[in-house]
Amino acid sequence: MEAQKNMAAVFVAVSAIALVVVAFIQSNKFLRQHAMGECIKAGYEEYSYPEDNTKSTTPNMAAYKDCMAQMGYTVTETK
């Protein structure tokens, strides 16, 4: 009977540790995706043309990198 209690305690402990690890990994992925989404918004410059009342957006990689650095992530460019 004592061995069954010990096995149950070990199973519960291992399950709890696995749950904490999975939760940490998922929260880290969520936070990075959230940072990327917010920095993509910050990484665009909007230009307006008053003569024909139109607007255009241009990506600004420096602003994106700066935003990601402020949120604690590094950006590497691939070519």
DSSP file (Angstrom, degrees, kcal/mol; ACC not computed):
  #  RESIDUE AA STRUCTURE BP1 BP2  ACC     N-H-->O    O-->H-N    N-H-->O    O-->H-N    TCO  KAPPA ALPHA  PHI   PSI    X-CA   Y-CA   Z-CA
    1    1 A M     >        0   0    0      0, 0.0     4,-1.7     0, 0.0     5,-0.1   0.000 360.0 360.0 360.0 -39.9    0.0    0.0    0.0
    2    2 A E  H  >  +     0   0    0      1,-0.2     4,-2.3     2,-0.2     5,-0.2   0.878 360.0  54.4 -64.5 -37.6    2.9    2.3    0.9
    3    3 A A  H  > S+     0   0    0      1,-0.2     4,-2.5     2,-0.2    -1,-0.2   0.877 106.1  52.2 -65.0 -37.0    4.5    1.7   -2.5
    4    4 A Q  H  > S+     0   0    0      2,-0.2     4,-2.3     1,-0.2    -1,-0.2   0.889 109.2  49.8 -66.1 -38.4    1.3    2.7   -4.3
    5    5 A K  H  X S+     0   0    0     -4,-1.7     4,-2.3     2,-0.2    -2,-0.2   0.911 111.8  48.3 -64.6 -42.2    1.1    6.0   -2.4
    6    6 A N  H  X S+     0   0    0     -4,-2.3     4,-2.5     2,-0.2    -2,-0.2   0.913 111.8  49.0 -64.7 -42.2    4.7    6.7   -3.2
    7    7 A M  H  X S+     0   0    0     -4,-2.5     4,-2.5     1,-0.2    -2,-0.2   0.894 111.5  49.9 -64.3 -39.5    4.1    5.9   -6.9
    8    8 A A  H  X S+     0   0    0     -4,-2.3     4,-2.4     2,-0.2    -1,-0.2   0.902 111.0  49.2 -65.5 -40.4    1.1    8.2   -6.9
    9    9 A A  H  X S+     0   0    0     -4,-2.3     4,-2.4     2,-0.2    -2,-0.2   0.906 112.1  48.0 -65.3 -41.4    3.0   11.0   -5.3
   10   10 A V  H  X S+     0   0    0     -4,-2.5     4,-2.8     2,-0.2     5,-0.2   0.917 111.7  50.4 -64.4 -43.0    5.8   10.6   -7.9
   11   11 A F  H  X S+     0   0    0     -4,-2.5     4,-2.3     1,-0.2    -2,-0.2   0.913 111.8  47.3 -61.8 -43.4    3.3   10.6  -10.7
   12   12 A V  H  X S+     0   0    0     -4,-2.4     4,-2.3     2,-0.2    -1,-0.2   0.909 113.3  48.7 -64.8 -42.1    1.6   13.7   -9.4
   13   13 A A  H  X S+     0   0    0     -4,-2.4     4,-2.3     2,-0.2    -2,-0.2   0.926 112.9  46.4 -65.1 -45.4    5.0   15.5   -9.0
   14   14 A V  H  X S+     0   0    0     -4,-2.8     4,-2.5     1,-0.2    -1,-0.2   0.899 112.9  50.6 -64.5 -40.1    6.2   14.6  -12.5
   15   15 A S  H  X S+     0   0    0     -4,-2.3     4,-2.3    -5,-0.2    -1,-0.2   0.904 110.3  49.6 -63.8 -41.2    2.9   15.6  -14.0
   16   16 A A  H  X S+     0   0    0     -4,-2.3     4,-2.1     2,-0.2    -2,-0.2   0.909 111.6  48.2 -65.1 -42.1    3.1   19.0  -12.2
   17   17 A I  H  X S+     0   0    0     -4,-2.3     4,-2.3     2,-0.2    -2,-0.2   0.923 112.0  49.4 -64.2 -44.1    6.6   19.6  -13.3
   18   18 A A  H  X S+     0   0    0     -4,-2.5     4,-2.5     1,-0.2    -2,-0.2   0.898 110.1  51.6 -62.0 -40.2    5.7   18.7  -16.9
   19   19 A L  H  X S+     0   0    0     -4,-2.3     4,-2.4     1,-0.2    -1,-0.2   0.901 109.6  49.2 -63.4 -41.4    2.7   21.0  -16.8
   20   20 A V  H  X S+     0   0    0     -4,-2.1     4,-2.3     2,-0.2    -2,-0.2   0.909 111.7  49.0 -64.6 -42.3    4.9   23.9  -15.5
   21   21 A V  H  X S+     0   0    0     -4,-2.3     4,-2.3     2,-0.2    -2,-0.2   0.929 112.8  46.6 -64.4 -45.4    7.4   23.4  -18.3
   22   22 A V  H  X S+     0   0    0     -4,-2.5     4,-2.5     1,-0.2     5,-0.2   0.904 112.3  50.8 -63.6 -41.6    4.8   23.2  -21.0
   23   23 A A  H  X S+     0   0    0     -4,-2.4     4,-2.4    -5,-0.2    -1,-0.2   0.896 110.4  49.9 -63.4 -40.2    3.1   26.4  -19.6
   24   24 A F  H  X S+     0   0    0     -4,-2.3     4,-2.2     2,-0.2    -2,-0.2   0.927 111.6  47.7 -64.1 -45.1    6.4   28.2  -19.6
   25   25 A I  H  X S+     0   0    0     -4,-2.3     4,-2.1     1,-0.2    -2,-0.2   0.925 114.1  46.8 -62.8 -44.6    7.2   27.3  -23.2
   26   26 A Q  H  X S+     0   0    0     -4,-2.5     4,-2.5     1,-0.2    -1,-0.2   0.893 112.0  49.6 -66.7 -39.5    3.7   28.3  -24.4
   27   27 A S  H  X S+     0   0    0     -4,-2.4     4,-2.6     2,-0.2    -1,-0.2   0.880 109.7  52.3 -67.7 -35.6    3.8   31.6  -22.6
   28   28 A N  H  X S+     0   0    0     -4,-2.2     4,-2.1     2,-0.2    -2,-0.2   0.913 111.0  47.0 -64.9 -42.1    7.2   32.4  -24.0
   29   29 A K  H  X S+     0   0    0     -4,-2.1     4,-2.5     2,-0.2    -2,-0.2   0.915 112.8  49.7 -63.8 -43.0    5.9   31.7  -27.5
   30   30 A F  H  X S+     0   0    0     -4,-2.5     4,-2.5     1,-0.2    -2,-0.2   0.920 110.6  49.3 -62.5 -44.3    2.8   33.8  -26.9
   31   31 A L  H  X S+     0   0    0     -4,-2.6     4,-2.4     2,-0.2    -1,-0.2   0.893 111.8  48.6 -64.7 -39.1    4.9   36.7  -25.5
   32   32 A R  H  X S+     0   0    0     -4,-2.1     4,-2.6     2,-0.2    -1,-0.2   0.925 112.3  48.2 -66.5 -43.3    7.2   36.6  -28.5
   33   33 A Q  H  X S+     0   0    0     -4,-2.5     4,-2.2     2,-0.2    -2,-0.2   0.894 112.0  50.1 -63.4 -38.7    4.3   36.5  -31.0
   34   34 A H  H  X S+     0   0    0     -4,-2.5     4,-2.4     2,-0.2    -2,-0.2   0.920 110.9  49.0 -64.7 -43.6    2.6   39.4  -29.2
   35   35 A A  H  X S+     0   0    0     -4,-2.4     4,-2.6     1,-0.2     5,-0.2   0.909 110.7  50.8 -62.2 -42.1    5.9   41.4  -29.3
   36   36 A M  H  X S+     0   0    0     -4,-2.6     4,-2.1     1,-0.2    -1,-0.2   0.919 110.5  49.2 -62.6 -42.8    6.3   40.7  -33.0
   37   37 A G  H  X S+     0   0    0     -4,-2.2     4,-1.5     1,-0.2    -2,-0.2   0.914 113.8  45.1 -62.9 -43.6    2.7   41.9  -33.7
   38   38 A E  H  X S+     0   0    0     -4,-2.4     4,-1.7     1,-0.2    -1,-0.2   0.890 114.2  48.9 -68.1 -38.7    3.1   45.1  -31.7
   39   39 A C  H  X S+     0   0    0     -4,-2.6     4,-1.7     2,-0.2    -1,-0.2   0.806 104.7  58.3 -74.5 -28.3    6.5   45.9  -33.3
   40   40 A I  H  < S+     0   0    0     -4,-2.1    -1,-0.2    -5,-0.2    -2,-0.2   0.913 107.4  48.6 -63.8 -40.2    5.2   45.2  -36.8
   41   41 A K  H >< S+     0   0    0     -4,-1.5     3,-0.9     1,-0.2    -2,-0.2   0.901 114.5  45.2 -63.4 -39.9    2.6   48.0  -36.2
   42   42 A A  H 3< S+     0   0    0     -4,-1.7    -1,-0.2     1,-0.2    -2,-0.2   0.731 102.6  68.0 -75.3 -21.3    5.4   50.3  -34.8
   43   43 A G  T 3< S+     0   0    0     -4,-1.7    17,-4.1    -5,-0.1     2,-0.4   0.239  85.1  85.4 -86.9  15.0    7.7   49.4  -37.7
   44   44 A Y  E <   -A   59   0A   0     -3,-0.9     2,-0.5    15,-0.3    13,-0.0  -0.944  60.7-155.2-117.2 138.3    5.6   51.1  -40.4
   45   45 A E  E     -A   58   0A   0     13,-2.8    13,-2.6    -2,-0.4     2,-0.5  -0.926  13.3-144.5-108.6 135.3    5.7   54.7  -41.3
   46   46 A E  E     -A   57   0A   0     -2,-0.5     2,-0.4    11,-0.2    11,-0.2  -0.855  13.4-169.2-104.2 130.6    2.6   56.3  -42.9
   47   47 A Y  E     -A   56   0A   0      9,-3.5     9,-2.9    -2,-0.5     2,-0.4  -0.933   4.9-157.8-116.0 139.9    2.9   58.9  -45.6
   48   48 A S  E     -A   55   0A   0     -2,-0.4     7,-0.2     7,-0.2    -2,-0.0  -0.927   8.0-151.0-120.0 147.0    0.0   60.9  -46.9
   49   49 A Y  E >>> -A   54   0A   0      5,-3.2     5,-1.4    -2,-0.4     4,-1.0  -0.925   6.3-168.3-116.2 104.4   -0.3   62.7  -50.2
   50   50 A P  T 345S+     0   0    0      0, 0.0    -1,-0.1     0, 0.0     5,-0.0   0.778  79.2  68.2 -67.9 -25.5   -2.5   65.8  -49.9
   51   51 A E  T 345S+     0   0    0      1,-0.2    -2,-0.0     3,-0.1     0, 0.0   0.876 121.5  15.1 -65.3 -35.6   -2.9   66.4  -53.6
   52   52 A D  T <45S-     0   0    0     -3,-0.7    -1,-0.2     2,-0.1    -3,-0.0   0.269 103.7-119.6-121.1  11.7   -4.9   63.2  -54.2
   53   53 A N  T  <5 +     0   0    0     -4,-1.0     2,-0.3     1,-0.2    -2,-0.0   0.865  66.2 134.0  59.0  43.2   -5.8   62.5  -50.5
   54   54 A T  E   < -A   49   0A   0     -5,-1.4    -5,-3.2     2,-0.0     2,-0.3  -0.784  40.0-151.3-119.3 165.0   -4.1   59.0  -50.4
   55   55 A K  E     -A   48   0A   0     -2,-0.3     2,-0.3    -7,-0.2    -7,-0.2  -0.955   8.4-172.5-133.2 152.5   -1.9   57.4  -47.9
   56   56 A S  E     -A   47   0A   0     -9,-2.9    -9,-3.5    -2,-0.3     2,-0.4  -0.981  14.1-139.4-141.1 155.3    0.8   54.7  -48.1
   57   57 A T  E     -A   46   0A   0     -2,-0.3   -11,-0.2   -11,-0.2   -13,-0.0  -0.912  11.2-165.5-117.1 145.4    2.8   52.8  -45.6
   58   58 A T  E     -A   45   0A   0    -13,-2.6   -13,-2.8    -2,-0.4     2,-0.1  -0.995  25.2-117.5-128.8 130.8    6.5   52.0  -45.7
   59   59 A P  E     -A   44   0A   0      0, 0.0     2,-0.5     0, 0.0   -15,-0.3  -0.413  20.8-160.0 -67.5 142.4    8.2   49.3  -43.5
   60   60 A N     >  -     0   0    0    -17,-4.1     4,-1.8     1,-0.1     3,-0.2  -0.893   7.9-175.0-125.0  98.5   10.9   50.7  -41.2
   61   61 A M  H  > S+     0   0    0     -2,-0.5     4,-2.8     1,-0.2     5,-0.2   0.834  83.0  57.9 -65.6 -33.4   13.2   47.8  -40.2
   62   62 A A  H  > S+     0   0    0      1,-0.2     4,-2.3     2,-0.2    -1,-0.2   0.913 107.7  46.6 -64.2 -41.6   15.2   50.0  -37.8
   63   63 A A  H  > S+     0   0    0      2,-0.2     4,-2.4     1,-0.2    -1,-0.2   0.889 112.6  50.9 -66.5 -38.6   12.1   50.9  -35.8
   64   64 A Y  H  X S+     0   0    0     -4,-1.8     4,-2.5   -21,-0.2    -2,-0.2   0.938 111.8  46.4 -63.1 -47.5   11.0   47.2  -35.8
   65   65 A K  H  X S+     0   0    0     -4,-2.8     4,-2.4     1,-0.2    -2,-0.2   0.903 112.6  50.6 -62.0 -41.5   14.5   46.1  -34.5
   66   66 A D  H  X S+     0   0    0     -4,-2.3     4,-2.1    -5,-0.2    -1,-0.2   0.917 111.1  48.3 -63.1 -43.6   14.4   48.9  -31.8
   67   67 A C  H  X S+     0   0    0     -4,-2.4     4,-1.4     2,-0.2    -2,-0.2   0.921 112.2  48.3 -62.7 -44.9   11.0   47.9  -30.6
   68   68 A M  H  <>S+     0   0    0     -4,-2.5     5,-3.0     1,-0.2     4,-0.3   0.882 110.3  52.3 -64.7 -37.6   11.9   44.2  -30.4
   69   69 A A  H ><5S+     0   0    0     -4,-2.4     3,-1.2     1,-0.2    -1,-0.2   0.894 106.9  52.7 -64.7 -39.2   15.1   45.1  -28.5
   70   70 A Q  H 3<5S+     0   0    0     -4,-2.1    -1,-0.2     1,-0.3    -2,-0.2   0.812 108.9  50.3 -65.6 -28.7   13.0   47.1  -26.0
   71   71 A M  T 3<5S-     0   0    0     -4,-1.4    -1,-0.3     2,-0.2    -2,-0.2   0.433 125.6-102.6 -89.6   0.9   10.8   44.1  -25.5
   72   72 A G  T < 5S+     0   0    0     -3,-1.2     2,-0.3     1,-0.3    -3,-0.2   0.651  82.4 114.6  94.0  16.5   13.9   41.9  -24.9
   73   73 A Y      < -     0   0    0     -5,-3.0     2,-0.3    -6,-0.1    -1,-0.3  -0.873  54.3-136.6-119.5 152.7   14.2   40.0  -28.2
   74   74 A T        -     0   0    0     -2,-0.3     2,-0.5    -5,-0.0    -9,-0.0  -0.823  12.6-146.5-106.4 149.4   16.9   40.1  -30.9
   75   75 A V        -     0   0    0     -2,-0.3     2,-0.4   -10,-0.1   -10,-0.0  -0.957  10.5-168.3-117.0 128.3   16.2   40.3  -34.6
   76   76 A T        -     0   0    0     -2,-0.5     2,-0.4     2,-0.0    -2,-0.0  -0.955  15.7-137.9-115.3 136.2   18.4   38.6  -37.2
   77   77 A E        -     0   0    0     -2,-0.4     2,-0.4     2,-0.0    -2,-0.0  -0.741  13.3-160.5 -92.8 137.7   18.0   39.3  -40.9
   78   78 A T              0   0    0     -2,-0.4    -2,-0.0     1,-0.1     0, 0.0  -0.939 360.0 360.0-114.8 141.3   18.2   36.5  -43.4
   79   79 A K              0   0    0     -2,-0.4    -1,-0.1     0, 0.0    -2,-0.0   0.368 360.0 360.0-121.4 360.0   18.9   37.2  -47.0
